[in-house]
């Protein structure tokens, strides 16, 4: 399993518009069929540059699905945000490979 993480800092002047847009964008990314889920989180550390910072974590089952997303869908989907928010949005992307997931052990009998 892989996580494609996109961290976004968004200028306060377009924050509300961006927040509405990102919900639709996440649905568009999921509609590619390359991801099994997505999680939108707000980063709780204040940035020196100001604005608000968010992380979107897309989960995929295989490296192949992630590579196909990059090749087929990413250019168009990334372009929609860049054209709409231009210099009001700063993003960086990371890829994570899930090694093992842990869950609490139930102590109830």
Gaussian input, Z-matrix of N, CA and C with variables (Angstrom, degrees):
# hf/3-21g

backbone

0 1
 N
 C     1     B1
 C     2     B2     1     A1
 N     3     B3     2     A2     1     D1
 C     4     B4     3     A3     2     D2
 C     5     B5     4     A4     3     D3
 N     6     B6     5     A5     4     D4
 C     7     B7     6     A6     5     D5
 C     8     B8     7     A7     6     D6
 N     9     B9     8     A8     7     D7
 C    10    B10     9     A9     8     D8
 C    11    B11    10    A10     9     D9
 N    12    B12    11    A11    10    D10
 C    13    B13    12    A12    11    D11
 C    14    B14    13    A13    12    D12
 N    15    B15    14    A14    13    D13
 C    16    B16    15    A15    14    D14
 C    17    B17    16    A16    15    D15
 N    18    B18    17    A17    16    D16
 C    19    B19    18    A18    17    D17
 C    20    B20    19    A19    18    D18
 N    21    B21    20    A20    19    D19
 C    22    B22    21    A21    20    D20
 C    23    B23    22    A22    21    D21
 N    24    B24    23    A23    22    D22
 C    25    B25    24    A24    23    D23
 C    26    B26    25    A25    24    D24
 N    27    B27    26    A26    25    D25
 C    28    B28    27    A27    26    D26
 C    29    B29    28    A28    27    D27
 N    30    B30    29    A29    28    D28
 C    31    B31    30    A30    29    D29
 C    32    B32    31    A31    30    D30
 N    33    B33    32    A32    31    D31
 C    34    B34    33    A33    32    D32
 C    35    B35    34    A34    33    D33
 N    36    B36    35    A35    34    D34
 C    37    B37    36    A36    35    D35
 C    38    B38    37    A37    36    D36
 N    39    B39    38    A38    37    D37
 C    40    B40    39    A39    38    D38
 C    41    B41    40    A40    39    D39
 N    42    B42    41    A41    40    D40
 C    43    B43    42    A42    41    D41
 C    44    B44    43    A43    42    D42
 N    45    B45    44    A44    43    D43
 C    46    B46    45    A45    44    D44
 C    47    B47    46    A46    45    D45
 N    48    B48    47    A47    46    D46
 C    49    B49    48    A48    47    D47
 C    50    B50    49    A49    48    D48
 N    51    B51    50    A50    49    D49
 C    52    B52    51    A51    50    D50
 C    53    B53    52    A52    51    D51
 N    54    B54    53    A53    52    D52
 C    55    B55    54    A54    53    D53
 C    56    B56    55    A55    54    D54
 N    57    B57    56    A56    55    D55
 C    58    B58    57    A57    56    D56
 C    59    B59    58    A58    57    D57
 N    60    B60    59    A59    58    D58
 C    61    B61    60    A60    59    D59
 C    62    B62    61    A61    60    D60
 N    63    B63    62    A62    61    D61
 C    64    B64    63    A63    62    D62
 C    65    B65    64    A64    63    D63
 N    66    B66    65    A65    64    D64
 C    67    B67    66    A66    65    D65
 C    68    B68    67    A67    66    D66
 N    69    B69    68    A68    67    D67
 C    70    B70    69    A69    68    D68
 C    71    B71    70    A70    69    D69
 N    72    B72    71    A71    70    D70
 C    73    B73    72    A72    71    D71
 C    74    B74    73    A73    72    D72
 N    75    B75    74    A74    73    D73
 C    76    B76    75    A75    74    D74
 C    77    B77    76    A76    75    D75
 N    78    B78    77    A77    76    D76
 C    79    B79    78    A78    77    D77
 C    80    B80    79    A79    78    D78
 N    81    B81    80    A80    79    D79
 C    82    B82    81    A81    80    D80
 C    83    B83    82    A82    81    D81
 N    84    B84    83    A83    82    D82
 C    85    B85    84    A84    83    D83
 C    86    B86    85    A85    84    D84
 N    87    B87    86    A86    85    D85
 C    88    B88    87    A87    86    D86
 C    89    B89    88    A88    87    D87
 N    90    B90    89    A89    88    D88
 C    91    B91    90    A90    89    D89
 C    92    B92    91    A91    90    D90
 N    93    B93    92    A92    91    D91
 C    94    B94    93    A93    92    D92
 C    95    B95    94    A94    93    D93
 N    96    B96    95    A95    94    D94
 C    97    B97    96    A96    95    D95
 C    98    B98    97    A97    96    D96
 N    99    B99    98    A98    97    D97
 C   100   B100    99    A99    98    D98
 C   101   B101   100   A100    99    D99
 N   102   B102   101   A101   100   D100
 C   103   B103   102   A102   101   D101
 C   104   B104   103   A103   102   D102
 N   105   B105   104   A104   103   D103
 C   106   B106   105   A105   104   D104
 C   107   B107   106   A106   105   D105
 N   108   B108   107   A107   106   D106
 C   109   B109   108   A108   107   D107
 C   110   B110   109   A109   108   D108
 N   111   B111   110   A110   109   D109
 C   112   B112   111   A111   110   D110
 C   113   B113   112   A112   111   D111
 N   114   B114   113   A113   112   D112
 C   115   B115   114   A114   113   D113
 C   116   B116   115   A115   114   D114
 N   117   B117   116   A116   115   D115
 C   118   B118   117   A117   116   D116
 C   119   B119   118   A118   117   D117
 N   120   B120   119   A119   118   D118
 C   121   B121   120   A120   119   D119
 C   122   B122   121   A121   120   D120
 N   123   B123   122   A122   121   D121
 C   124   B124   123   A123   122   D122
 C   125   B125   124   A124   123   D123
 N   126   B126   125   A125   124   D124
 C   127   B127   126   A126   125   D125
 C   128   B128   127   A127   126   D126
 N   129   B129   128   A128   127   D127
 C   130   B130   129   A129   128   D128
 C   131   B131   130   A130   129   D129
 N   132   B132   131   A131   130   D130
 C   133   B133   132   A132   131   D131
 C   134   B134   133   A133   132   D132
 N   135   B135   134   A134   133   D133
 C   136   B136   135   A135   134   D134
 C   137   B137   136   A136   135   D135
 N   138   B138   137   A137   136   D136
 C   139   B139   138   A138   137   D137
 C   140   B140   139   A139   138   D138
 N   141   B141   140   A140   139   D139
 C   142   B142   141   A141   140   D140
 C   143   B143   142   A142   141   D141
 N   144   B144   143   A143   142   D142
 C   145   B145   144   A144   143   D143
 C   146   B146   145   A145   144   D144
 N   147   B147   146   A146   145   D145
 C   148   B148   147   A147   146   D146
 C   149   B149   148   A148   147   D147
 N   150   B150   149   A149   148   D148
 C   151   B151   150   A150   149   D149
 C   152   B152   151   A151   150   D150
 N   153   B153   152   A152   151   D151
 C   154   B154   153   A153   152   D152
 C   155   B155   154   A154   153   D153
 N   156   B156   155   A155   154   D154
 C   157   B157   156   A156   155   D155
 C   158   B158   157   A157   156   D156
 N   159   B159   158   A158   157   D157
 C   160   B160   159   A159   158   D158
 C   161   B161   160   A160   159   D159
 N   162   B162   161   A161   160   D160
 C   163   B163   162   A162   161   D161
 C   164   B164   163   A163   162   D162
 N   165   B165   164   A164   163   D163
 C   166   B166   165   A165   164   D164
 C   167   B167   166   A166   165   D165
 N   168   B168   167   A167   166   D166
 C   169   B169   168   A168   167   D167
 C   170   B170   169   A169   168   D168
 N   171   B171   170   A170   169   D169
 C   172   B172   171   A171   170   D170
 C   173   B173   172   A172   171   D171
 N   174   B174   173   A173   172   D172
 C   175   B175   174   A174   173   D173
 C   176   B176   175   A175   174   D174
 N   177   B177   176   A176   175   D175
 C   178   B178   177   A177   176   D176
 C   179   B179   178   A178   177   D177
 N   180   B180   179   A179   178   D178
 C   181   B181   180   A180   179   D179
 C   182   B182   181   A181   180   D180
 N   183   B183   182   A182   181   D181
 C   184   B184   183   A183   182   D182
 C   185   B185   184   A184   183   D183
 N   186   B186   185   A185   184   D184
 C   187   B187   186   A186   185   D185
 C   188   B188   187   A187   186   D186
 N   189   B189   188   A188   187   D187
 C   190   B190   189   A189   188   D188
 C   191   B191   190   A190   189   D189
 N   192   B192   191   A191   190   D190
 C   193   B193   192   A192   191   D191
 C   194   B194   193   A193   192   D192
 N   195   B195   194   A194   193   D193
 C   196   B196   195   A195   194   D194
 C   197   B197   196   A196   195   D195
 N   198   B198   197   A197   196   D196
 C   199   B199   198   A198   197   D197
 C   200   B200   199   A199   198   D198
 N   201   B201   200   A200   199   D199
 C   202   B202   201   A201   200   D200
 C   203   B203   202   A202   201   D201
 N   204   B204   203   A203   202   D202
 C   205   B205   204   A204   203   D203
 C   206   B206   205   A205   204   D204
 N   207   B207   206   A206   205   D205
 C   208   B208   207   A207   206   D206
 C   209   B209   208   A208   207   D207
 N   210   B210   209   A209   208   D208
 C   211   B211   210   A210   209   D209
 C   212   B212   211   A211   210   D210
 N   213   B213   212   A212   211   D211
 C   214   B214   213   A213   212   D212
 C   215   B215   214   A214   213   D213
 N   216   B216   215   A215   214   D214
 C   217   B217   216   A216   215   D215
 C   218   B218   217   A217   216   D216
 N   219   B219   218   A218   217   D217
 C   220   B220   219   A219   218   D218
 C   221   B221   220   A220   219   D219
 N   222   B222   221   A221   220   D220
 C   223   B223   222   A222   221   D221
 C   224   B224   223   A223   222   D222
 N   225   B225   224   A224   223   D223
 C   226   B226   225   A225   224   D224
 C   227   B227   226   A226   225   D225
 N   228   B228   227   A227   226   D226
 C   229   B229   228   A228   227   D227
 C   230   B230   229   A229   228   D228
 N   231   B231   230   A230   229   D229
 C   232   B232   231   A231   230   D230
 C   233   B233   232   A232   231   D231
 N   234   B234   233   A233   232   D232
 C   235   B235   234   A234   233   D233
 C   236   B236   235   A235   234   D234
 N   237   B237   236   A236   235   D235
 C   238   B238   237   A237   236   D236
 C   239   B239   238   A238   237   D237
 N   240   B240   239   A239   238   D238
 C   241   B241   240   A240   239   D239
 C   242   B242   241   A241   240   D240
 N   243   B243   242   A242   241   D241
 C   244   B244   243   A243   242   D242
 C   245   B245   244   A244   243   D243
 N   246   B246   245   A245   244   D244
 C   247   B247   246   A246   245   D245
 C   248   B248   247   A247   246   D246
 N   249   B249   248   A248   247   D247
 C   250   B250   249   A249   248   D248
 C   251   B251   250   A250   249   D249
 N   252   B252   251   A251   250   D250
 C   253   B253   252   A252   251   D251
 C   254   B254   253   A253   252   D252
 N   255   B255   254   A254   253   D253
 C   256   B256   255   A255   254   D254
 C   257   B257   256   A256   255   D255
 N   258   B258   257   A257   256   D256
 C   259   B259   258   A258   257   D257
 C   260   B260   259   A259   258   D258
 N   261   B261   260   A260   259   D259
 C   262   B262   261   A261   260   D260
 C   263   B263   262   A262   261   D261
 N   264   B264   263   A263   262   D262
 C   265   B265   264   A264   263   D263
 C   266   B266   265   A265   264   D264
 N   267   B267   266   A266   265   D265
 C   268   B268   267   A267   266   D266
 C   269   B269   268   A268   267   D267
 N   270   B270   269   A269   268   D268
 C   271   B271   270   A270   269   D269
 C   272   B272   271   A271   270   D270
 N   273   B273   272   A272   271   D271
 C   274   B274   273   A273   272   D272
 C   275   B275   274   A274   273   D273
 N   276   B276   275   A275   274   D274
 C   277   B277   276   A276   275   D275
 C   278   B278   277   A277   276   D276
 N   279   B279   278   A278   277   D277
 C   280   B280   279   A279   278   D278
 C   281   B281   280   A280   279   D279
 N   282   B282   281   A281   280   D280
 C   283   B283   282   A282   281   D281
 C   284   B284   283   A283   282   D282
 N   285   B285   284   A284   283   D283
 C   286   B286   285   A285   284   D284
 C   287   B287   286   A286   285   D285
 N   288   B288   287   A287   286   D286
 C   289   B289   288   A288   287   D287
 C   290   B290   289   A289   288   D288
 N   291   B291   290   A290   289   D289
 C   292   B292   291   A291   290   D290
 C   293   B293   292   A292   291   D291
 N   294   B294   293   A293   292   D292
 C   295   B295   294   A294   293   D293
 C   296   B296   295   A295   294   D294
 N   297   B297   296   A296   295   D295
 C   298   B298   297   A297   296   D296
 C   299   B299   298   A298   297   D297
 N   300   B300   299   A299   298   D298
 C   301   B301   300   A300   299   D299
 C   302   B302   301   A301   300   D300
 N   303   B303   302   A302   301   D301
 C   304   B304   303   A303   302   D302
 C   305   B305   304   A304   303   D303
 N   306   B306   305   A305   304   D304
 C   307   B307   306   A306   305   D305
 C   308   B308   307   A307   306   D306
 N   309   B309   308   A308   307   D307
 C   310   B310   309   A309   308   D308
 C   311   B311   310   A310   309   D309
 N   312   B312   311   A311   310   D310
 C   313   B313   312   A312   311   D311
 C   314   B314   313   A313   312   D312
 N   315   B315   314   A314   313   D313
 C   316   B316   315   A315   314   D314
 C   317   B317   316   A316   315   D315
 N   318   B318   317   A317   316   D316
 C   319   B319   318   A318   317   D317
 C   320   B320   319   A319   318   D318
 N   321   B321   320   A320   319   D319
 C   322   B322   321   A321   320   D320
 C   323   B323   322   A322   321   D321
 N   324   B324   323   A323   322   D322
 C   325   B325   324   A324   323   D323
 C   326   B326   325   A325   324   D324

   B1=1.4393
   B2=1.5228
   B3=1.3305
   B4=1.4630
   B5=1.5176
   B6=1.3226
   B7=1.4559
   B8=1.5236
   B9=1.3038
   B10=1.4590
   B11=1.5229
   B12=1.3284
   B13=1.4555
   B14=1.5242
   B15=1.3272
   B16=1.4626
   B17=1.5284
   B18=1.3305
   B19=1.4548
   B20=1.5224
   B21=1.3282
   B22=1.4623
   B23=1.5193
   B24=1.3325
   B25=1.4593
   B26=1.5218
   B27=1.3140
   B28=1.4624
   B29=1.5286
   B30=1.3090
   B31=1.4606
   B32=1.5319
   B33=1.3256
   B34=1.4671
   B35=1.5292
   B36=1.3221
   B37=1.4672
   B38=1.5246
   B39=1.3299
   B40=1.4729
   B41=1.5291
   B42=1.3180
   B43=1.4607
   B44=1.5267
   B45=1.3241
   B46=1.4685
   B47=1.5297
   B48=1.3230
   B49=1.4685
   B50=1.5328
   B51=1.3308
   B52=1.4625
   B53=1.5272
   B54=1.3269
   B55=1.4636
   B56=1.5267
   B57=1.3174
   B58=1.4639
   B59=1.5277
   B60=1.3269
   B61=1.4633
   B62=1.5260
   B63=1.3438
   B64=1.4754
   B65=1.5278
   B66=1.3212
   B67=1.4667
   B68=1.5370
   B69=1.3130
   B70=1.4681
   B71=1.5241
   B72=1.3337
   B73=1.4690
   B74=1.5309
   B75=1.3183
   B76=1.4726
   B77=1.5289
   B78=1.3207
   B79=1.4737
   B80=1.5263
   B81=1.3483
   B82=1.4634
   B83=1.5268
   B84=1.3262
   B85=1.4685
   B86=1.5265
   B87=1.3210
   B88=1.4675
   B89=1.5297
   B90=1.3223
   B91=1.4663
   B92=1.5271
   B93=1.3271
   B94=1.4701
   B95=1.5256
   B96=1.3272
   B97=1.4601
   B98=1.5190
   B99=1.3257
   B100=1.4673
   B101=1.5204
   B102=1.3320
   B103=1.4625
   B104=1.5219
   B105=1.3222
   B106=1.4591
   B107=1.5285
   B108=1.3289
   B109=1.4592
   B110=1.5254
   B111=1.3250
   B112=1.4610
   B113=1.5176
   B114=1.3220
   B115=1.4553
   B116=1.5227
   B117=1.3302
   B118=1.4561
   B119=1.5203
   B120=1.3207
   B121=1.4566
   B122=1.5221
   B123=1.3234
   B124=1.4591
   B125=1.5188
   B126=1.3221
   B127=1.4648
   B128=1.5262
   B129=1.3221
   B130=1.4587
   B131=1.5275
   B132=1.3029
   B133=1.4636
   B134=1.5235
   B135=1.3290
   B136=1.4606
   B137=1.5146
   B138=1.3156
   B139=1.4598
   B140=1.5221
   B141=1.3309
   B142=1.4560
   B143=1.5196
   B144=1.3334
   B145=1.4671
   B146=1.5203
   B147=1.3338
   B148=1.4555
   B149=1.5117
   B150=1.3180
   B151=1.4474
   B152=1.5183
   B153=1.3051
   B154=1.4596
   B155=1.5232
   B156=1.3266
   B157=1.4558
   B158=1.5222
   B159=1.3161
   B160=1.4613
   B161=1.5210
   B162=1.3255
   B163=1.4532
   B164=1.5231
   B165=1.3331
   B166=1.4640
   B167=1.5226
   B168=1.3148
   B169=1.4640
   B170=1.5256
   B171=1.3262
   B172=1.4648
   B173=1.5219
   B174=1.3199
   B175=1.4533
   B176=1.5182
   B177=1.3310
   B178=1.4578
   B179=1.5229
   B180=1.3110
   B181=1.4620
   B182=1.5208
   B183=1.3413
   B184=1.4633
   B185=1.5209
   B186=1.2959
   B187=1.4597
   B188=1.5271
   B189=1.3253
   B190=1.4632
   B191=1.5294
   B192=1.3330
   B193=1.4671
   B194=1.5270
   B195=1.3161
   B196=1.4629
   B197=1.5236
   B198=1.3205
   B199=1.4691
   B200=1.5290
   B201=1.3286
   B202=1.4637
   B203=1.5257
   B204=1.3219
   B205=1.4644
   B206=1.5303
   B207=1.3309
   B208=1.4662
   B209=1.5262
   B210=1.3155
   B211=1.4617
   B212=1.5292
   B213=1.3213
   B214=1.4603
   B215=1.5364
   B216=1.3264
   B217=1.4623
   B218=1.5273
   B219=1.3208
   B220=1.4656
   B221=1.5303
   B222=1.3339
   B223=1.4757
   B224=1.5331
   B225=1.3148
   B226=1.4663
   B227=1.5210
   B228=1.3316
   B229=1.4642
   B230=1.5277
   B231=1.3213
   B232=1.4657
   B233=1.5195
   B234=1.3172
   B235=1.4630
   B236=1.5127
   B237=1.3311
   B238=1.4613
   B239=1.5293
   B240=1.3159
   B241=1.4678
   B242=1.5092
   B243=1.3303
   B244=1.4634
   B245=1.5206
   B246=1.3305
   B247=1.4620
   B248=1.5249
   B249=1.3151
   B250=1.4644
   B251=1.5312
   B252=1.3367
   B253=1.4586
   B254=1.5272
   B255=1.3082
   B256=1.4734
   B257=1.5230
   B258=1.3256
   B259=1.4671
   B260=1.5305
   B261=1.3186
   B262=1.4698
   B263=1.5309
   B264=1.3386
   B265=1.4591
   B266=1.5245
   B267=1.3196
   B268=1.4608
   B269=1.5222
   B270=1.3447
   B271=1.4649
   B272=1.5205
   B273=1.3216
   B274=1.4575
   B275=1.5157
   B276=1.3174
   B277=1.4596
   B278=1.5227
   B279=1.3199
   B280=1.4613
   B281=1.5158
   B282=1.3147
   B283=1.4609
   B284=1.5163
   B285=1.3116
   B286=1.4566
   B287=1.5210
   B288=1.3062
   B289=1.4611
   B290=1.5208
   B291=1.3251
   B292=1.4578
   B293=1.5239
   B294=1.3181
   B295=1.4590
   B296=1.5228
   B297=1.3173
   B298=1.4661
   B299=1.5244
   B300=1.3125
   B301=1.4547
   B302=1.5227
   B303=1.3206
   B304=1.4550
   B305=1.5288
   B306=1.3039
   B307=1.4484
   B308=1.5182
   B309=1.3311
   B310=1.4553
   B311=1.5259
   B312=1.3020
   B313=1.4566
   B314=1.5206
   B315=1.3175
   B316=1.4379
   B317=1.5284
   B318=1.3302
   B319=1.4667
   B320=1.5189
   B321=1.3422
   B322=1.4693
   B323=1.5263
   B324=1.3269
   B325=1.4655
   B326=1.4796
   A1=108.40
   A2=115.49
   A3=121.79
   A4=109.99
   A5=115.16
   A6=121.45
   A7=107.59
   A8=114.87
   A9=122.64
   A10=105.54
   A11=116.67
   A12=122.39
   A13=110.04
   A14=115.74
   A15=121.43
   A16=107.01
   A17=116.20
   A18=121.65
   A19=107.83
   A20=115.67
   A21=121.38
   A22=109.51
   A23=116.23
   A24=120.83
   A25=106.38
   A26=115.73
   A27=120.28
   A28=110.00
   A29=115.40
   A30=122.13
   A31=110.10
   A32=116.09
   A33=120.43
   A34=112.45
   A35=117.62
   A36=120.69
   A37=112.89
   A38=117.72
   A39=121.02
   A40=111.74
   A41=116.90
   A42=121.63
   A43=113.07
   A44=117.23
   A45=119.93
   A46=111.35
   A47=116.23
   A48=120.08
   A49=110.11
   A50=116.81
   A51=121.48
   A52=110.53
   A53=116.68
   A54=120.16
   A55=111.08
   A56=118.06
   A57=120.93
   A58=110.45
   A59=115.98
   A60=120.93
   A61=111.64
   A62=117.96
   A63=120.35
   A64=110.93
   A65=118.19
   A66=119.83
   A67=110.44
   A68=116.24
   A69=121.13
   A70=110.59
   A71=115.76
   A72=120.66
   A73=110.87
   A74=116.82
   A75=120.62
   A76=109.73
   A77=117.33
   A78=120.29
   A79=110.79
   A80=116.84
   A81=120.49
   A82=111.56
   A83=116.98
   A84=120.73
   A85=109.53
   A86=117.74
   A87=120.72
   A88=111.34
   A89=116.79
   A90=120.89
   A91=112.37
   A92=118.44
   A93=120.43
   A94=111.15
   A95=117.02
   A96=121.07
   A97=113.86
   A98=117.49
   A99=121.29
   A100=113.04
   A101=117.45
   A102=121.46
   A103=109.59
   A104=115.93
   A105=120.36
   A106=112.57
   A107=117.03
   A108=120.50
   A109=109.44
   A110=114.33
   A111=120.73
   A112=108.07
   A113=115.06
   A114=121.08
   A115=107.79
   A116=117.07
   A117=122.77
   A118=108.17
   A119=116.94
   A120=121.30
   A121=110.04
   A122=115.75
   A123=120.30
   A124=108.12
   A125=116.07
   A126=121.88
   A127=107.07
   A128=116.72
   A129=121.12
   A130=113.63
   A131=117.56
   A132=121.74
   A133=107.67
   A134=116.70
   A135=119.47
   A136=110.07
   A137=115.06
   A138=121.53
   A139=109.99
   A140=116.39
   A141=120.75
   A142=111.49
   A143=116.08
   A144=120.38
   A145=112.46
   A146=117.49
   A147=121.02
   A148=111.05
   A149=115.79
   A150=120.39
   A151=111.95
   A152=115.01
   A153=122.22
   A154=108.22
   A155=116.23
   A156=120.69
   A157=109.88
   A158=114.56
   A159=122.67
   A160=109.34
   A161=114.70
   A162=121.66
   A163=107.81
   A164=115.43
   A165=120.04
   A166=106.22
   A167=116.04
   A168=121.62
   A169=108.81
   A170=114.68
   A171=121.75
   A172=108.03
   A173=117.44
   A174=122.11
   A175=109.88
   A176=115.82
   A177=121.70
   A178=109.19
   A179=116.11
   A180=120.07
   A181=114.00
   A182=118.35
   A183=118.76
   A184=112.38
   A185=114.25
   A186=121.40
   A187=109.99
   A188=116.02
   A189=121.27
   A190=111.01
   A191=116.85
   A192=119.83
   A193=110.61
   A194=117.06
   A195=120.38
   A196=110.71
   A197=117.04
   A198=120.48
   A199=111.50
   A200=117.25
   A201=120.49
   A202=111.00
   A203=117.00
   A204=120.14
   A205=109.85
   A206=116.70
   A207=120.65
   A208=111.70
   A209=115.44
   A210=120.91
   A211=112.77
   A212=116.63
   A213=120.32
   A214=113.01
   A215=117.72
   A216=120.67
   A217=115.64
   A218=118.09
   A219=121.05
   A220=114.82
   A221=119.18
   A222=117.50
   A223=113.30
   A224=117.40
   A225=121.14
   A226=110.99
   A227=116.94
   A228=120.09
   A229=111.44
   A230=118.28
   A231=120.83
   A232=110.59
   A233=116.03
   A234=121.24
   A235=112.83
   A236=117.71
   A237=119.99
   A238=111.19
   A239=117.13
   A240=120.37
   A241=112.32
   A242=115.64
   A243=119.27
   A244=111.76
   A245=116.83
   A246=119.22
   A247=111.25
   A248=117.06
   A249=120.94
   A250=112.53
   A251=117.51
   A252=120.08
   A253=114.26
   A254=117.40
   A255=124.69
   A256=113.19
   A257=116.97
   A258=121.39
   A259=113.05
   A260=118.13
   A261=122.04
   A262=111.94
   A263=116.01
   A264=121.23
   A265=109.42
   A266=115.66
   A267=121.62
   A268=107.25
   A269=117.14
   A270=120.05
   A271=111.25
   A272=115.18
   A273=120.39
   A274=108.08
   A275=114.67
   A276=121.64
   A277=111.14
   A278=115.14
   A279=120.97
   A280=108.53
   A281=115.23
   A282=121.93
   A283=107.87
   A284=115.30
   A285=121.20
   A286=109.01
   A287=116.63
   A288=120.94
   A289=107.19
   A290=116.13
   A291=120.60
   A292=108.12
   A293=115.60
   A294=121.34
   A295=109.59
   A296=116.28
   A297=120.75
   A298=107.73
   A299=115.89
   A300=120.71
   A301=108.84
   A302=116.22
   A303=122.32
   A304=109.30
   A305=115.92
   A306=122.36
   A307=108.09
   A308=117.64
   A309=118.48
   A310=111.82
   A311=115.05
   A312=120.22
   A313=107.50
   A314=116.65
   A315=121.02
   A316=109.77
   A317=116.29
   A318=120.48
   A319=111.54
   A320=115.71
   A321=120.08
   A322=109.16
   A323=116.25
   A324=120.60
   A325=110.85
   D1=143.11
   D2=-178.83
   D3=-127.86
   D4=149.85
   D5=174.21
   D6=-119.39
   D7=124.73
   D8=174.50
   D9=-99.70
   D10=109.27
   D11=-174.67
   D12=-104.70
   D13=127.14
   D14=176.08
   D15=-117.63
   D16=118.53
   D17=177.83
   D18=-102.53
   D19=130.70
   D20=-173.29
   D21=-128.75
   D22=129.80
   D23=168.84
   D24=-105.92
   D25=125.01
   D26=-175.80
   D27=-119.33
   D28=133.93
   D29=-179.99
   D30=-64.08
   D31=141.05
   D32=-177.74
   D33=-60.13
   D34=-27.23
   D35=-177.41
   D36=-66.25
   D37=-21.14
   D38=179.70
   D39=-123.94
   D40=13.49
   D41=-173.58
   D42=-55.26
   D43=-52.92
   D44=-175.46
   D45=-64.74
   D46=-41.72
   D47=177.90
   D48=-62.75
   D49=-43.26
   D50=179.71
   D51=-63.22
   D52=-43.02
   D53=-178.01
   D54=-61.63
   D55=-38.79
   D56=174.58
   D57=-65.84
   D58=-43.10
   D59=-178.26
   D60=-64.94
   D61=-41.62
   D62=-173.96
   D63=-64.56
   D64=-32.65
   D65=177.02
   D66=-60.47
   D67=-44.49
   D68=178.41
   D69=-67.63
   D70=-40.57
   D71=-179.91
   D72=-61.40
   D73=-44.13
   D74=179.25
   D75=-60.70
   D76=-42.90
   D77=177.28
   D78=-61.15
   D79=-39.13
   D80=177.66
   D81=-64.02
   D82=-41.29
   D83=178.51
   D84=-64.44
   D85=-44.32
   D86=179.10
   D87=-64.37
   D88=-31.69
   D89=-179.57
   D90=-67.28
   D91=-13.06
   D92=176.05
   D93=-68.02
   D94=-19.43
   D95=-178.42
   D96=80.83
   D97=5.64
   D98=-177.17
   D99=-93.73
   D100=-9.39
   D101=-178.33
   D102=-127.01
   D103=149.48
   D104=-179.07
   D105=-97.57
   D106=-18.35
   D107=178.36
   D108=-165.81
   D109=167.28
   D110=175.60
   D111=-145.12
   D112=149.65
   D113=179.24
   D114=-133.65
   D115=126.48
   D116=176.08
   D117=-102.29
   D118=122.85
   D119=179.89
   D120=-128.75
   D121=152.64
   D122=174.11
   D123=-100.96
   D124=132.25
   D125=178.09
   D126=-78.64
   D127=128.56
   D128=-172.50
   D129=-94.43
   D130=15.92
   D131=176.36
   D132=-102.93
   D133=130.73
   D134=177.74
   D135=-74.92
   D136=131.99
   D137=179.14
   D138=-89.24
   D139=143.94
   D140=176.42
   D141=-59.82
   D142=-32.92
   D143=-177.69
   D144=-75.79
   D145=-7.69
   D146=-178.67
   D147=84.51
   D148=-165.42
   D149=-178.64
   D150=73.61
   D151=-172.79
   D152=177.97
   D153=-117.94
   D154=143.82
   D155=-178.45
   D156=-116.74
   D157=135.99
   D158=-179.96
   D159=-129.46
   D160=160.04
   D161=173.25
   D162=-129.63
   D163=132.55
   D164=173.06
   D165=-113.26
   D166=124.07
   D167=-178.78
   D168=-113.38
   D169=112.38
   D170=178.20
   D171=-99.66
   D172=128.41
   D173=-179.81
   D174=-103.05
   D175=133.03
   D176=178.01
   D177=-130.46
   D178=153.93
   D179=-177.23
   D180=-82.31
   D181=-20.52
   D182=-174.19
   D183=-146.53
   D184=156.44
   D185=174.88
   D186=-63.52
   D187=-36.20
   D188=179.78
   D189=-61.17
   D190=-43.16
   D191=178.33
   D192=-63.00
   D193=-40.95
   D194=178.95
   D195=-64.65
   D196=-44.65
   D197=178.93
   D198=-63.30
   D199=-40.03
   D200=177.55
   D201=-65.22
   D202=-37.24
   D203=176.03
   D204=-60.03
   D205=-48.18
   D206=179.37
   D207=-58.17
   D208=-44.79
   D209=-173.79
   D210=-72.90
   D211=-43.01
   D212=-170.53
   D213=-96.12
   D214=-42.78
   D215=-168.47
   D216=-109.21
   D217=-33.18
   D218=-171.28
   D219=-56.74
   D220=-44.61
   D221=-177.45
   D222=-55.82
   D223=-44.74
   D224=-178.87
   D225=-70.12
   D226=-46.01
   D227=-177.03
   D228=-67.19
   D229=-39.83
   D230=176.96
   D231=-65.44
   D232=-39.34
   D233=-178.13
   D234=-61.84
   D235=-32.63
   D236=-178.18
   D237=-64.27
   D238=-39.67
   D239=178.02
   D240=-72.41
   D241=-40.16
   D242=-179.81
   D243=-64.07
   D244=-41.35
   D245=-178.73
   D246=-70.56
   D247=-31.48
   D248=-176.87
   D249=-81.25
   D250=-38.77
   D251=-173.22
   D252=-115.07
   D253=-10.13
   D254=173.35
   D255=37.41
   D256=-115.01
   D257=-173.92
   D258=-83.29
   D259=7.15
   D260=178.38
   D261=-94.67
   D262=0.24
   D263=-175.81
   D264=-137.04
   D265=130.83
   D266=176.37
   D267=-121.03
   D268=128.14
   D269=-178.28
   D270=-127.23
   D271=153.05
   D272=164.54
   D273=-144.31
   D274=151.58
   D275=-172.57
   D276=-120.81
   D277=144.16
   D278=174.09
   D279=-136.59
   D280=153.93
   D281=175.75
   D282=-114.66
   D283=137.81
   D284=179.12
   D285=-126.43
   D286=138.54
   D287=174.11
   D288=-106.87
   D289=123.89
   D290=179.60
   D291=-74.05
   D292=120.50
   D293=179.34
   D294=-87.28
   D295=-46.57
   D296=178.99
   D297=-162.73
   D298=142.99
   D299=174.60
   D300=-104.41
   D301=142.23
   D302=-179.60
   D303=-119.85
   D304=143.38
   D305=178.28
   D306=-132.11
   D307=151.19
   D308=179.62
   D309=-63.58
   D310=144.51
   D311=178.33
   D312=-85.21
   D313=129.91
   D314=-179.88
   D315=-71.04
   D316=131.91
   D317=178.18
   D318=-101.00
   D319=1.70
   D320=178.98
   D321=-86.27
   D322=137.90
   D323=178.72
   D324=-98.44

